[in-house]
Amino acid sequence: MSHTTIEIDDREVTVSNPDKVMYPGEGITKQDVIDHYRGVADVLLPHLADRPLNLFRSPDGIGASGFVQQHADRHVPDWVTTVEVPARGDDRPVPHLLCQDEATLAYVANLAGLELHRWLATATAPTRPDLLVVDLDPPDGASPADLRHAATAVRAMFADVGLVPYVQTTGGRGYHVVVPLDGSAEEDAVRPAVRALADRLAAEHPDRLTTEQRKNKRGDRIFLDTNRNGYAQTAVAPYSLRARPGAPVATPIDWNELANATPDHYRLPNIRRRLAQKPDPWQHIRRDARSPDQLIAQAS
């Protein structure tokens, strides 16, 4: 196994087997993955700051089985920041990675951590989310127009309760509608409120939308998935790669770009070009953080 060493901010990161192919269809190597995460570090790191991180790792590339790593390995270098947060349903703390700098991004990429999934709350206030997410999960054969209609309807749903929704291509099959919150409410109040609002929206569009958990009950409707808003749940981070053919990248977009951006439109070969031409649409997302009080009141 070959090794190289890169130095980032006076930290040495050992890269094992940099030429190993991670995306066979595109010939994308581990070094390419590391270069991607280093290249998007300036826009990505603010979205990861102080948030516990889960990884989806594919040590043998996307053609082989991967696995989710929720807890930090006890062998992490001493310069990698970790934090202990209580496990779901258990007060015992467990260590999680925090990705606070470019060197940690490179370290994670060397682990074949292709996908970065961040908590919707910070480590200092893990039970008070400052983000909420609705994942639009389309059925097979759903048209792009139907998916965009659903995203626009979810946007209006949140705007009606005084919140400011943003949108992201997931690099998978759908979009995420993401709302910044001020962190003033507990998860156990926010989560059921989002679900109740989504239930109401689905009832208004019964032929197009559903909140039915069971796949065999959804028919050809788009699933409004609010399950990511529970404690210790995660959503794919902006500018994260996905472990899918084509090396798609989860990408924040402006609402006026929705008509031309399919869920897997941005990929490793073109994301850097986009960022060279357009600043991160979410760079000021925290300025739009709002109290969820009206959301909680409307859903009751």
WOLINWO-V447679 format. One record per helix or strand. SS is the DSSP state (H for helix, E for strand). FROM is the first residue (numbers start at 1). LEN is the number of residues. If there is no record, write none. Layout:
<<SS;FROM;LEN> <SS;FROM;LEN>>
//
This chain:
<<E;3;6> <E;11;6> <E;21;3> <E;28;2> <H;30;10> <H;41;8> <E;52;6> <E;67;3> <E;82;5> <E;93;6> <H;102;9> <E;113;7> <H;123;3> <E;131;7> <H;144;16> <E;165;5> <E;175;7> <H;187;18> <E;209;2> <H;215;3> <E;222;4> <H;227;3> <E;234;3> <E;241;1> <E;248;2> <E;251;3> <H;255;6> <E;267;1> <H;268;10> <H;285;4> <E;290;1> <H;293;7>>
//
